């Protein structure tokens, strides 16, 4: 968190005080000595974030393919805590130029939805596991996430993501200014804990569900995603083709299910 000065207006007059806001700083990701991306994130759990990024961008499939992962040493970079360096295992093929092209294309407006879907399914095939959930499984999850969002309580400015096992146990919660970063931090935690693939688990996000979040869940092999907000059209289409249940508009016992709806039953 970061403290800033503010003026508060309520009716007539203004009061001056200090407020706490969520920190947002750049993080440079280097792989095998090459700079591949700079993401804006909330500092904290940086190694989880980068490990998750490597998994969801299909650079690696599991933690064992990462030989080392650490912040830059003091003196090697102007802000060493804003640079994370990953070295891949010798047997991992790594084409830095192809990766940069893919990262640029996925963030540009020139790639059509069909191409994005085909690319996602080509690098991570549809799920084949038989995981099923009762609808009541999801009802309490938003509150379980919310009660663990300590920085959100203080700032109101962070997205949250949480991972739950098949019994509803909360395995991991991460917060970040970026929705995608929060998901990468959760998946990175799972990778570093050697829990991939995430068969039988459910991912909860605090905002809407976009194509990129479904793509990340597919890479980690998560069979169900839940959200308190809406899905996008491309997120629904990818969920359908990937075999992922997509629970949206989650409000207590009320919810709408898209994608692999057969994974969710009423009893």
Backbone as JSON, one array per atom type, in Angstrom:
{
  "sequence": "XXXXXXXXXXXXXXXXXXXXXXXXXXXXXXXXXXXXXXXXXXXXXXXXXXXXXXXXXXXXXXXXXXXXXXXXXXXXXXXXXXXXXXXXXXXXXXXXXXXXXXXXXXXXXXXXXXXXXXXXXXXXXXXXXXXXXXXXXXXXXXXXXXXXXXXXXXXXXXXXXXXXXXXXXXXXXXXXXXXXXXXXXXXXXXXXXXXXXXXXXXXXXXXXXXXXXXXXXXXXXXXXXXXXXXXXXXXXXXXXXXXXXXXXXXXXXXXXXXXXXXXXXXX",
  "N": [[0.84, -1.19, 0.0], [0.29, 2.35, -0.44], [0.73, 5.63, 0.75], [-1.07, 8.62, 0.17], [-1.78, 12.12, -0.36], [-4.96, 13.72, 0.02], [-8.01, 15.48, -0.85], [-11.09, 15.76, 0.66], [-14.45, 15.99, -0.17], [-17.64, 16.74, 0.95], [-20.65, 17.73, 0.69], [-20.55, 20.93, 1.81], [-17.44, 22.66, 1.84], [-14.06, 21.37, 2.37], [-11.96, 18.68, 3.43], [-8.65, 17.93, 4.4], [-6.57, 15.14, 4.2], [-4.8, 12.01, 4.66], [-4.6, 9.16, 2.51], [-4.79, 5.65, 1.78], [-3.62, 3.88, -0.97], [-3.62, 1.36, -3.56], [-0.54, -0.05, -4.53], [1.14, 0.33, -7.62], [3.38, -0.83, -9.87], [5.94, -1.27, -12.41], [6.94, -4.48, -13.61], [9.61, -6.14, -14.85], [10.04, -8.95, -16.86], [12.39, -11.38, -17.34], [13.71, -13.93, -19.35], [15.94, -16.51, -19.63], [17.93, -14.6, -19.89], [16.89, -12.77, -21.68], [14.79, -9.97, -22.12], [11.38, -10.21, -21.95], [8.85, -9.21, -21.37], [7.02, -6.51, -19.85], [5.1, -5.96, -17.13], [2.42, -4.27, -15.5], [2.0, -4.25, -12.11], [0.9, -5.12, -8.74], [3.29, -4.91, -6.31], [4.68, -7.76, -4.7], [4.48, -11.23, -4.11], [5.85, -11.7, -6.45], [7.41, -13.73, -7.63], [5.6, -15.82, -7.81], [3.87, -14.63, -9.63], [5.47, -14.45, -11.97], [6.13, -17.15, -12.39], [3.55, -18.14, -12.86], [2.93, -16.67, -15.17], [4.79, -17.8, -16.96], [3.76, -20.37, -17.15], [1.09, -19.95, -18.09], [1.53, -18.7, -20.47], [2.51, -20.74, -21.85], [5.22, -21.27, -21.91], [6.52, -22.89, -20.17], [5.51, -26.08, -18.8], [5.39, -27.01, -16.26], [6.65, -26.65, -12.88], [9.15, -27.87, -12.67], [10.45, -27.35, -15.02], [11.54, -24.9, -14.8], [14.58, -23.68, -14.1], [15.75, -21.77, -12.42], [14.59, -18.97, -10.48], [14.32, -15.69, -9.68], [14.61, -12.4, -8.12], [16.34, -9.64, -9.62], [19.73, -9.01, -8.71], [20.77, -6.62, -6.25], [22.14, -3.68, -7.53], [22.54, -4.71, -10.04], [20.41, -3.87, -11.47], [18.45, -0.89, -11.88], [16.14, -0.76, -10.28], [16.08, -3.34, -8.54], [14.13, -4.91, -7.36], [12.08, -4.78, -9.1], [12.56, -6.39, -11.23], [12.45, -9.62, -12.46], [14.15, -12.62, -12.93], [14.22, -15.47, -14.9], [15.5, -18.67, -15.45], [15.46, -21.28, -17.73], [15.13, -24.88, -17.74], [17.57, -27.03, -19.26], [16.46, -28.7, -21.18], [14.23, -27.42, -22.19], [12.68, -26.0, -24.88], [13.12, -22.79, -26.23], [12.08, -20.03, -27.87], [12.7, -16.89, -28.24], [11.98, -14.78, -29.96], [9.67, -15.73, -31.25], [8.0, -15.93, -29.04], [7.8, -13.22, -28.27], [6.46, -12.24, -30.52], [4.02, -13.6, -30.28], [3.09, -12.6, -27.83], [2.76, -9.92, -28.48], [0.85, -10.13, -30.52], [-1.34, -11.24, -29.16], [-2.13, -9.17, -27.58], [-2.99, -7.26, -29.28], [-5.29, -5.55, -31.51], [-5.56, -6.7, -33.9], [-5.91, -9.4, -34.16], [-8.16, -11.89, -34.81], [-11.1, -13.27, -33.17], [-11.5, -16.0, -33.74], [-8.95, -16.9, -34.51], [-7.6, -16.53, -32.12], [-8.91, -18.36, -30.45], [-8.25, -20.8, -31.73], [-5.48, -20.81, -31.47], [-5.22, -20.91, -28.66], [-6.33, -23.44, -28.08], [-4.66, -25.05, -29.52], [-2.24, -24.96, -28.18], [-2.93, -25.77, -25.65], [-4.78, -28.41, -25.13], [-8.36, -29.36, -25.05], [-9.94, -30.06, -21.87], [-9.95, -33.29, -20.42], [-10.78, -34.5, -18.13], [-13.11, -35.78, -15.64], [-14.35, -34.14, -13.78], [-16.89, -32.98, -11.59], [-19.19, -30.63, -10.16], [-21.36, -29.62, -7.51], [-23.92, -27.17, -7.64], [-24.24, -25.74, -5.29], [-21.71, -25.76, -4.25], [-20.39, -23.48, -5.07], [-21.57, -21.3, -3.85], [-20.66, -20.13, -1.4], [-18.15, -19.23, -2.02], [-17.4, -16.54, -2.97], [-17.49, -14.96, -0.59], [-15.55, -16.26, 0.87], [-13.28, -15.61, -0.57], [-13.38, -12.81, -0.37], [-13.01, -12.32, 2.4], [-10.35, -12.78, 2.68], [-9.01, -10.81, 1.38], [-6.97, -8.64, 2.18], [-5.55, -6.29, 1.44], [-7.32, -5.13, -0.31], [-9.33, -4.46, 1.48], [-8.18, -2.26, 2.71], [-7.71, -0.46, 0.65], [-9.53, -0.7, -1.47], [-8.89, -1.11, -4.1], [-8.0, -3.37, -5.55], [-7.97, -6.36, -7.55], [-9.04, -9.75, -6.99], [-8.11, -13.23, -6.8], [-8.79, -16.65, -6.32], [-8.05, -20.01, -5.37], [-9.68, -23.1, -5.08], [-10.04, -26.37, -3.67], [-11.53, -29.62, -4.48], [-13.06, -30.16, -2.26], [-13.8, -27.73, -1.35], [-11.93, -26.37, 0.12], [-9.93, -23.55, 0.71], [-7.19, -22.88, -1.13], [-5.35, -20.99, -2.07], [-4.97, -17.46, -2.19], [-4.68, -14.5, -4.04], [-3.87, -11.06, -4.67], [-4.09, -8.23, -6.88], [-3.48, -5.29, -8.92], [-4.09, -5.86, -11.49], [-6.38, -7.97, -13.13], [-5.61, -10.24, -14.6], [-3.04, -10.6, -13.66], [-3.51, -11.33, -10.99], [-4.63, -13.85, -11.35], [-2.48, -15.16, -12.62], [-0.68, -15.11, -10.48], [-1.9, -16.89, -8.69], [-1.88, -19.28, -10.19], [0.85, -19.48, -10.54], [1.65, -19.85, -7.88], [0.6, -22.42, -7.52], [2.15, -23.82, -9.39], [4.74, -23.53, -8.31], [4.37, -24.87, -5.98], [4.21, -27.38, -6.87], [1.74, -28.41, -7.76], [0.46, -28.58, -10.16], [-1.06, -30.51, -12.8], [-4.19, -28.66, -12.3], [-6.45, -30.33, -11.79], [-9.77, -31.01, -10.74], [-10.03, -28.71, -9.27], [-11.3, -25.37, -8.55], [-11.4, -22.1, -9.86], [-11.75, -18.85, -8.66], [-12.63, -15.56, -9.52], [-12.6, -12.0, -8.95], [-13.77, -10.15, -10.63], [-15.04, -9.57, -13.94], [-15.14, -12.26, -16.4], [-12.83, -12.76, -18.8], [-11.64, -13.67, -22.11], [-8.86, -14.12, -21.83], [-8.56, -14.95, -19.17], [-9.9, -17.4, -19.12], [-8.26, -18.74, -20.91], [-5.88, -18.85, -19.43], [-6.71, -20.47, -17.3], [-7.2, -22.81, -18.71], [-4.62, -23.49, -19.54], [-3.55, -24.19, -17.07], [-5.12, -26.31, -16.52], [-7.61, -26.14, -15.18], [-10.83, -27.07, -14.27], [-13.13, -25.54, -13.72], [-14.35, -22.24, -13.58], [-15.27, -19.44, -11.65], [-17.14, -16.44, -11.13], [-18.08, -13.22, -9.87], [-19.09, -11.46, -11.59], [-19.78, -10.69, -15.06], [-19.35, -12.85, -18.0], [-17.36, -12.66, -21.03], [-18.17, -12.83, -24.57], [-16.24, -14.28, -26.04], [-14.92, -15.58, -24.02], [-16.89, -17.36, -23.14], [-17.18, -18.93, -25.44], [-14.63, -20.1, -25.7], [-14.57, -21.52, -23.27], [-16.63, -23.38, -23.72], [-15.53, -24.92, -25.83], [-13.22, -25.82, -24.65], [-13.97, -27.38, -22.54], [-14.5, -26.35, -20.02], [-16.25, -25.37, -17.16], [-18.1, -22.45, -16.69], [-18.96, -20.29, -14.34], [-20.95, -17.58, -13.69], [-22.08, -14.27, -12.61], [-22.38, -14.75, -9.87], [-24.14, -14.9, -7.03], [-24.7, -15.64, -3.99], [-26.93, -18.28, -3.82], [-27.7, -17.94, -6.39], [-26.82, -18.06, -9.79], [-25.33, -18.08, -13.06], [-24.59, -20.45, -15.53], [-22.18, -21.27, -17.92], [-20.46, -22.51, -20.89], [-18.94, -25.62, -20.31], [-21.48, -26.87, -19.19], [-22.38, -29.24, -18.18], [-20.76, -29.98, -16.13], [-21.74, -28.93, -13.81], [-24.14, -29.51, -11.39], [-27.52, -29.62, -10.02], [-27.9, -31.02, -7.69]],
  "CA": [[0.0, 0.0, 0.0], [1.03, 3.6, -0.56], [-0.05, 6.73, 1.3], [-1.12, 9.82, -0.66], [-2.6, 13.2, 0.18], [-6.22, 13.88, -0.69], [-9.03, 16.42, -0.38], [-12.4, 15.09, 0.73], [-15.58, 16.9, -0.27], [-18.94, 16.18, 1.34], [-21.49, 18.9, 0.91], [-19.79, 22.17, 1.75], [-16.11, 22.61, 2.41], [-13.18, 20.24, 2.05], [-11.06, 18.25, 4.49], [-7.41, 17.39, 3.88], [-6.03, 14.05, 5.0], [-4.01, 11.02, 3.94], [-5.34, 7.96, 2.13], [-3.96, 4.53, 1.32], [-3.99, 3.39, -2.3], [-2.88, 0.18, -3.98], [0.68, 0.24, -5.26], [1.23, -0.16, -8.99], [4.74, -0.63, -10.38], [6.27, -2.18, -13.5], [7.79, -5.65, -13.36], [10.23, -6.67, -16.07], [10.24, -10.4, -16.83], [13.49, -11.82, -18.19], [13.82, -15.38, -19.48], [17.23, -16.89, -20.23], [18.7, -13.4, -20.17], [16.19, -11.88, -22.61], [13.61, -9.3, -21.59], [10.25, -10.63, -22.79], [7.6, -8.49, -21.08], [6.92, -5.64, -18.69], [3.7, -5.93, -16.7], [2.12, -3.4, -14.37], [1.46, -5.14, -11.08], [1.06, -4.77, -7.34], [4.43, -5.64, -5.77], [4.35, -8.84, -3.77], [4.25, -12.5, -4.79], [6.37, -11.54, -7.82], [7.88, -15.01, -8.18], [4.38, -16.52, -8.21], [3.38, -13.98, -10.85], [6.29, -14.83, -13.13], [5.93, -18.58, -12.63], [2.24, -18.28, -13.51], [3.06, -16.14, -16.53], [5.5, -18.79, -17.77], [2.85, -21.5, -17.39], [-0.08, -19.59, -18.88], [1.99, -18.37, -21.82], [2.96, -22.03, -22.37], [6.67, -21.33, -22.01], [6.79, -24.13, -19.44], [4.3, -26.8, -18.42], [5.42, -27.31, -14.83], [7.71, -25.97, -12.13], [10.44, -28.52, -12.89], [11.08, -26.82, -16.22], [12.17, -23.63, -14.43], [15.81, -24.0, -13.37], [15.91, -20.78, -11.35], [13.63, -17.87, -10.54], [14.72, -14.78, -8.6], [14.73, -10.99, -8.42], [17.69, -9.21, -9.98], [20.52, -8.64, -7.55], [20.98, -5.19, -6.06], [23.29, -3.2, -8.29], [22.44, -5.17, -11.43], [19.31, -3.14, -12.1], [18.13, 0.34, -11.15], [15.21, -1.2, -9.25], [16.23, -4.8, -8.63], [12.91, -5.58, -6.94], [11.13, -4.71, -10.21], [13.03, -7.26, -12.3], [12.55, -11.03, -12.09], [14.88, -13.38, -13.94], [13.96, -16.91, -14.94], [16.32, -19.52, -16.32], [14.75, -22.52, -18.0], [15.92, -26.11, -17.77], [18.27, -27.2, -20.53], [15.65, -29.44, -22.15], [13.07, -26.64, -22.57], [12.89, -25.19, -26.08], [12.7, -21.41, -25.99], [12.27, -19.15, -29.02], [12.32, -15.59, -27.69], [11.31, -13.94, -30.96], [8.32, -16.25, -31.44], [7.24, -15.55, -27.86], [7.5, -11.79, -28.35], [5.42, -12.06, -31.53], [2.76, -14.09, -29.72], [2.64, -11.67, -26.8], [2.3, -8.72, -29.17], [-0.39, -10.43, -31.25], [-2.45, -11.5, -28.24], [-2.56, -7.91, -26.96], [-3.35, -6.3, -30.32], [-6.67, -5.64, -32.02], [-5.55, -7.25, -35.25], [-6.09, -10.84, -34.15], [-9.59, -12.17, -34.69], [-11.45, -14.2, -32.12], [-11.3, -17.38, -34.17], [-7.52, -17.2, -34.45], [-7.24, -16.62, -30.71], [-9.42, -19.64, -29.97], [-7.48, -21.9, -32.31], [-4.16, -20.78, -30.86], [-5.34, -21.37, -27.29], [-6.58, -24.88, -28.06], [-3.51, -25.75, -30.1], [-1.18, -25.03, -27.18], [-3.46, -26.45, -24.47], [-5.98, -29.08, -25.62], [-9.51, -29.4, -24.14], [-9.82, -30.9, -20.68], [-10.56, -34.59, -20.56], [-11.13, -35.09, -16.84], [-14.56, -35.92, -15.42], [-14.72, -33.39, -12.57], [-18.24, -32.43, -11.48], [-19.44, -29.84, -8.95], [-22.72, -29.21, -7.2], [-24.06, -25.72, -7.71], [-24.07, -25.19, -3.94], [-20.27, -25.65, -3.98], [-19.89, -22.14, -5.41], [-22.31, -20.24, -3.18], [-19.91, -19.46, -0.34], [-16.78, -18.89, -2.44], [-17.07, -15.1, -2.98], [-17.21, -14.48, 0.75], [-14.27, -16.84, 1.28], [-12.26, -14.77, -1.21], [-13.44, -11.45, 0.15], [-12.48, -12.24, 3.75], [-8.89, -12.92, 2.62], [-8.46, -9.7, 0.6], [-6.57, -7.66, 3.19], [-5.17, -5.02, 0.84], [-8.57, -4.55, -0.82], [-10.02, -3.85, 2.61], [-7.56, -0.98, 3.03], [-7.62, 0.45, -0.5], [-10.64, -0.85, -2.4], [-8.38, -0.96, -5.46], [-7.34, -4.56, -6.08], [-8.71, -7.56, -7.94], [-8.64, -10.94, -6.26], [-8.31, -14.56, -7.39], [-8.62, -17.69, -5.3], [-8.12, -21.4, -5.83], [-10.32, -24.0, -4.12], [-10.0, -27.78, -4.08], [-12.83, -30.23, -4.7], [-13.8, -30.15, -1.0], [-14.1, -26.35, -1.0], [-10.87, -25.76, 0.92], [-9.25, -22.44, 0.04], [-5.77, -23.23, -1.25], [-4.5, -19.84, -2.32], [-5.59, -16.19, -2.56], [-3.73, -13.48, -4.45], [-4.46, -9.79, -5.06], [-3.26, -7.43, -7.78], [-4.22, -4.27, -9.65], [-4.52, -6.48, -12.74], [-7.12, -9.25, -12.98], [-4.81, -11.32, -15.16], [-1.91, -10.83, -12.76], [-3.98, -12.07, -9.82], [-4.77, -15.25, -11.78], [-1.13, -15.69, -12.81], [-0.09, -15.34, -9.16], [-2.48, -18.12, -8.15], [-1.36, -20.42, -10.96], [2.27, -19.57, -10.22], [1.75, -20.51, -6.57], [0.37, -23.85, -7.73], [3.31, -24.37, -10.08], [5.88, -23.59, -7.4], [4.03, -25.87, -4.97], [4.14, -28.65, -7.6], [0.35, -28.86, -7.74], [-0.08, -28.66, -11.51], [-2.23, -29.75, -13.25], [-5.17, -28.35, -11.25], [-7.67, -31.13, -11.96], [-10.61, -31.06, -9.56], [-10.06, -27.43, -8.57], [-12.1, -24.27, -9.11], [-10.78, -20.78, -9.78], [-12.7, -17.76, -8.48], [-12.09, -14.23, -9.77], [-13.47, -11.0, -8.36], [-14.4, -9.3, -11.64], [-15.62, -10.3, -15.06], [-14.29, -13.31, -16.96], [-12.47, -12.5, -20.18], [-10.99, -14.76, -22.84], [-7.53, -14.39, -21.31], [-8.64, -15.69, -17.92], [-10.22, -18.79, -19.48], [-7.05, -19.28, -21.52], [-4.95, -19.16, -18.35], [-7.25, -21.64, -16.59], [-7.0, -23.96, -19.58], [-3.2, -23.86, -19.47], [-3.31, -24.83, -15.77], [-6.03, -27.46, -16.48], [-8.65, -25.89, -14.19], [-12.1, -27.44, -14.91], [-14.25, -24.64, -13.43], [-14.06, -20.85, -13.22], [-16.44, -18.75, -11.12], [-16.96, -14.99, -11.05], [-19.23, -12.48, -9.38], [-19.53, -10.58, -12.66], [-20.2, -11.29, -16.33], [-18.33, -13.36, -18.93], [-17.41, -12.11, -22.38], [-18.59, -13.82, -25.56], [-15.13, -15.15, -26.41], [-14.66, -16.42, -22.86], [-17.88, -18.44, -23.17], [-16.89, -19.83, -26.56], [-13.45, -20.9, -25.35], [-14.96, -22.45, -22.21], [-17.38, -24.47, -24.35], [-14.64, -25.78, -26.61], [-12.15, -26.34, -23.8], [-14.5, -28.26, -21.5], [-14.43, -25.65, -18.73], [-17.5, -24.78, -16.68], [-17.93, -21.03, -16.42], [-20.03, -19.82, -13.46], [-20.9, -16.12, -13.64], [-23.15, -13.61, -11.85], [-22.49, -15.56, -8.66], [-24.71, -14.16, -5.9], [-25.29, -16.64, -3.11], [-27.37, -19.49, -4.53], [-28.04, -17.57, -7.76], [-25.67, -18.05, -10.68], [-25.55, -18.53, -14.43], [-23.5, -21.35, -15.91], [-21.9, -21.31, -19.35], [-19.39, -23.43, -21.24], [-19.2, -27.03, -20.04], [-22.51, -26.81, -18.15], [-22.6, -30.57, -17.61], [-19.93, -30.15, -14.94], [-22.44, -28.37, -12.67], [-25.47, -30.13, -11.19], [-28.33, -28.99, -8.98], [-27.84, -31.8, -6.44]],
  "C": [[0.88, 1.24, 0.0], [0.15, 4.72, -0.05], [0.07, 7.97, 0.41], [-1.98, 10.86, 0.03], [-3.89, 13.31, -0.63], [-7.04, 15.01, -0.07], [-10.37, 15.72, -0.44], [-13.5, 16.15, 0.74], [-16.86, 16.16, 0.1], [-19.86, 17.33, 1.68], [-20.67, 20.16, 0.76], [-18.42, 21.98, 2.4], [-15.34, 21.36, 2.02], [-12.29, 19.95, 3.24], [-9.83, 17.62, 3.86], [-6.93, 16.26, 4.79], [-5.18, 13.14, 4.12], [-4.88, 9.8, 3.64], [-4.35, 6.89, 1.7], [-4.49, 4.02, -0.01], [-3.13, 2.17, -2.63], [-1.65, 0.6, -4.78], [0.62, -0.39, -6.66], [2.62, 0.18, -9.52], [5.0, -1.61, -11.52], [7.13, -3.34, -13.02], [8.31, -6.15, -14.7], [10.48, -8.17, -15.89], [11.33, -10.76, -17.83], [13.54, -13.35, -18.18], [15.1, -15.7, -20.24], [18.02, -15.66, -20.68], [18.03, -12.41, -21.1], [14.98, -11.26, -21.93], [12.43, -9.61, -22.5], [8.98, -9.85, -22.53], [7.81, -7.56, -19.89], [5.44, -5.56, -18.35], [3.56, -4.94, -15.55], [1.42, -4.24, -13.31], [1.55, -4.49, -9.72], [2.24, -5.56, -6.79], [4.01, -6.63, -4.68], [3.99, -10.09, -4.54], [4.74, -12.44, -6.23], [6.81, -12.86, -8.43], [6.7, -15.88, -8.59], [3.86, -15.96, -9.53], [4.16, -14.43, -12.06], [6.16, -16.32, -13.42], [4.59, -18.83, -13.31], [2.26, -17.78, -14.93], [3.74, -17.16, -17.45], [4.6, -19.99, -18.11], [1.72, -21.09, -18.34], [0.28, -19.1, -20.28], [2.6, -19.59, -22.51], [4.46, -22.05, -22.67], [7.17, -22.57, -21.28], [5.45, -24.79, -19.11], [4.23, -27.06, -16.92], [6.65, -26.66, -14.19], [9.08, -26.56, -12.42], [11.16, -28.0, -14.12], [11.69, -25.44, -16.0], [13.4, -23.95, -13.58], [16.05, -23.04, -12.22], [14.96, -19.63, -11.59], [13.95, -16.93, -9.38], [14.67, -13.33, -9.07], [16.17, -10.69, -8.83], [18.43, -8.79, -8.71], [20.67, -7.13, -7.47], [22.25, -4.75, -6.78], [23.26, -3.62, -9.74], [21.36, -4.42, -12.18], [18.99, -1.92, -11.25], [17.15, 0.06, -10.02], [15.18, -2.72, -9.29], [14.95, -5.53, -8.24], [11.83, -5.52, -8.02], [11.6, -5.49, -11.43], [13.1, -8.69, -11.77], [13.18, -11.78, -13.26], [14.58, -14.87, -13.8], [14.96, -17.56, -15.87], [15.6, -20.84, -16.48], [15.69, -23.71, -17.98], [16.47, -26.32, -19.18], [17.41, -27.87, -21.6], [14.41, -28.69, -22.61], [13.4, -25.78, -23.78], [12.34, -23.79, -25.85], [13.09, -20.54, -27.17], [11.78, -17.76, -28.61], [11.59, -14.73, -28.7], [9.88, -14.4, -31.21], [7.44, -15.86, -30.25], [6.86, -14.08, -27.91], [6.42, -11.52, -29.38], [4.07, -12.47, -30.99], [2.2, -13.13, -28.68], [2.1, -10.39, -27.43], [0.96, -8.98, -29.84], [-1.57, -10.59, -30.3], [-2.95, -10.23, -27.59], [-3.01, -6.88, -27.99], [-4.77, -6.53, -30.79], [-6.72, -6.32, -33.38], [-5.76, -8.74, -35.31], [-7.57, -11.13, -33.93], [-9.85, -13.2, -33.61], [-11.21, -15.65, -32.49], [-9.84, -17.78, -34.07], [-7.07, -17.36, -33.0], [-7.7, -17.94, -30.11], [-8.57, -20.8, -30.46], [-6.09, -21.96, -31.69], [-4.21, -21.31, -29.44], [-5.5, -22.88, -27.22], [-5.44, -25.68, -28.66], [-2.4, -25.92, -29.07], [-1.63, -25.73, -25.9], [-4.78, -27.11, -24.86], [-7.12, -29.09, -24.61], [-9.31, -30.37, -22.98], [-10.55, -32.22, -20.9], [-10.99, -35.21, -19.25], [-12.64, -35.02, -16.61], [-15.04, -35.16, -14.18], [-16.13, -32.83, -12.67], [-18.36, -31.66, -10.16], [-20.94, -29.68, -8.74], [-22.78, -27.68, -7.24], [-23.82, -25.07, -6.35], [-22.6, -25.04, -3.56], [-19.8, -24.21, -4.12], [-20.47, -21.03, -4.54], [-21.48, -19.45, -2.17], [-18.55, -18.95, -0.79], [-16.5, -17.39, -2.47], [-16.75, -14.55, -1.6], [-15.88, -15.03, 1.26], [-13.1, -16.09, 0.66], [-12.22, -13.4, -0.54], [-12.81, -11.34, 1.54], [-10.96, -12.35, 3.78], [-8.22, -11.77, 1.86], [-8.1, -8.53, 1.54], [-6.23, -6.31, 2.57], [-6.4, -4.35, 0.23], [-9.33, -3.85, 0.3], [-9.49, -2.45, 2.88], [-7.63, 0.02, 1.89], [-8.83, 0.42, -1.42], [-10.21, -0.89, -3.85], [-7.75, -2.18, -6.07], [-8.35, -5.63, -6.5], [-8.2, -8.74, -7.12], [-8.9, -12.19, -7.07], [-8.02, -15.58, -6.32], [-8.78, -19.06, -5.93], [-8.69, -22.26, -4.72], [-10.2, -25.43, -4.61], [-11.41, -28.34, -4.15], [-13.69, -30.27, -3.44], [-14.16, -28.74, -0.55], [-13.06, -25.69, -0.14], [-10.17, -24.68, 0.1], [-7.75, -22.7, 0.05], [-4.88, -22.0, -1.36], [-5.35, -18.63, -2.68], [-4.49, -15.21, -2.94], [-4.48, -12.23, -4.9], [-3.52, -9.05, -6.01], [-4.12, -6.36, -8.44], [-4.72, -4.82, -10.98], [-5.23, -7.8, -12.5], [-6.28, -10.42, -13.46], [-3.63, -11.64, -14.25], [-2.33, -11.63, -11.54], [-4.12, -13.56, -10.15], [-3.4, -15.88, -11.98], [-0.45, -15.97, -11.47], [-0.61, -16.62, -8.53], [-1.9, -19.34, -8.87], [0.14, -20.59, -10.7], [2.51, -20.19, -8.86], [1.59, -22.02, -6.74], [1.56, -24.51, -8.42], [4.48, -24.55, -9.12], [5.65, -24.59, -6.27], [3.9, -27.27, -5.58], [2.74, -29.26, -7.56], [-0.27, -28.93, -9.14], [-0.06, -30.1, -12.0], [-3.29, -29.63, -12.14], [-6.51, -29.06, -11.47], [-8.45, -31.14, -10.64], [-10.72, -29.76, -8.8], [-10.98, -26.43, -9.26], [-11.37, -22.96, -8.86], [-11.86, -19.73, -9.65], [-12.0, -16.44, -8.73], [-13.11, -13.19, -9.34], [-14.2, -10.14, -9.38], [-15.07, -10.13, -12.73], [-14.64, -11.35, -15.56], [-14.07, -13.02, -18.44], [-11.86, -13.75, -20.81], [-9.66, -15.13, -22.21], [-7.57, -15.19, -20.02], [-9.0, -17.15, -18.18], [-8.99, -19.46, -20.09], [-6.03, -19.68, -20.45], [-5.41, -20.39, -17.57], [-7.05, -22.91, -17.4], [-5.56, -24.43, -19.52], [-2.88, -24.59, -18.17], [-4.21, -26.03, -15.55], [-7.06, -27.34, -15.36], [-10.02, -26.17, -14.82], [-13.26, -26.48, -14.67], [-13.72, -23.26, -13.02], [-15.35, -20.23, -12.71], [-16.12, -17.27, -10.98], [-18.23, -14.34, -10.54], [-19.82, -11.6, -10.47], [-19.78, -11.39, -13.93], [-19.04, -11.93, -17.1], [-18.42, -12.59, -20.24], [-17.79, -13.22, -23.36], [-17.47, -14.8, -25.9], [-14.74, -16.06, -25.25], [-15.62, -17.61, -22.84], [-17.55, -19.43, -24.28], [-15.67, -20.69, -26.27], [-13.79, -21.91, -24.27], [-15.72, -23.64, -22.78], [-16.45, -25.45, -25.05], [-13.56, -26.44, -25.76], [-12.65, -27.31, -22.73], [-14.42, -27.67, -20.11], [-15.8, -25.1, -18.37], [-17.23, -23.34, -16.27], [-19.14, -20.52, -15.64], [-19.91, -18.31, -13.32], [-22.11, -15.57, -12.88], [-23.44, -14.37, -10.55], [-22.92, -14.71, -7.48], [-25.41, -15.15, -4.97], [-25.65, -17.9, -3.88], [-27.73, -19.21, -5.98], [-26.77, -17.49, -8.6], [-26.12, -18.44, -12.08], [-24.34, -19.34, -14.86], [-23.39, -21.41, -17.43], [-20.81, -22.36, -19.62], [-19.78, -24.87, -21.01], [-20.19, -27.14, -18.88], [-22.76, -28.15, -17.5], [-21.75, -30.82, -16.37], [-20.65, -29.67, -13.67], [-23.82, -28.99, -12.56], [-26.19, -29.46, -10.04], [-28.27, -29.75, -7.66], [-26.63, -32.69, -6.42]]
}
